[in-house]
């Protein structure tokens, strides 16, 4: 892992780097973070893959803060992003390897049946709502259920997705999450709230993102907020992981 990334930094290294960089202004740290984020976006070719920079920025800030709080695997650099502002006919899920700086998967993903038809418009954290839930999740363990290989999700945003386990909101494959379904019905099929994937790719995706990686579900919902979207903490964590004198902006 490059030293300019907060991923995988040990506590000792972080403390040492923090001491070395403590005289840097926040403005310089913030500019360095922004530069790093923009370069990461370009290197992974995310614009051409259809992921907007503002959505990626939110997802990455959350990733850094979840990593800093030791809530995700210290050895993994996988970030999954779902953009529910997009039509269900679009490939609106991205699995990004931040270390390799590349998109591993870009695929269709279904939303809940009561969240909307072609587009997602309503969200809920309530059991039996059959709606999708917004926010940051940490992937858990896999199991075999009625949909085959499935991946449990731990919701991290209180009030928005923390009932995910209780609601059995999981990543799984589905026959209705396919291009053929879109051709027949003009939109993707819908789940009971789960982010359902095309069956032919679901196992591969689940194998990559399982076991304590970040999944971020985005929408332009003005009611949504998250403790993990703390820009200042993300900037300070990023700066603490950089070697002395590496921020020259």
Order of alpha helices (4+ residues) and beta strands (2+ residues): alpha-alpha-alpha-beta-beta-beta-beta-beta-alpha-beta-alpha-beta-alpha-beta-alpha
